[in-house]
Amino acid sequence: MSWNLAPAVRRTGALLFDGGRGGYFALNPTATQTLEVLLTGGTCEQAAQELAAAYAVGTERALADVAALVADLTNRQLLRQAG
């Protein structure tokens, strides 16, 4: 499954700007890394594996964090499934 930012959303580094609603959303380093993996065609599982390796956490914990980020960004209508 691949992901895209919503049409009105623009990304500048660790910031997302929602041009449709005028809000800015700051991402922490792990969220930025996760979003980079997802927006370049990676899966949630791949993002979790990268986070687990980079931050010495279990893959299950990292996957739960990735899922929570994806849910938050999709609920805020910032991220959507491609296709």
Secondary structure, DSSP 8 states (H G I E B T S, - for coil): --EEE-TTEEEETTEEEETTTTEEEE--HHHHHHHHHHHTT--HHHHHHHHHHHHT--HHHHHHHHHHHHHHHHHTTSEEE--
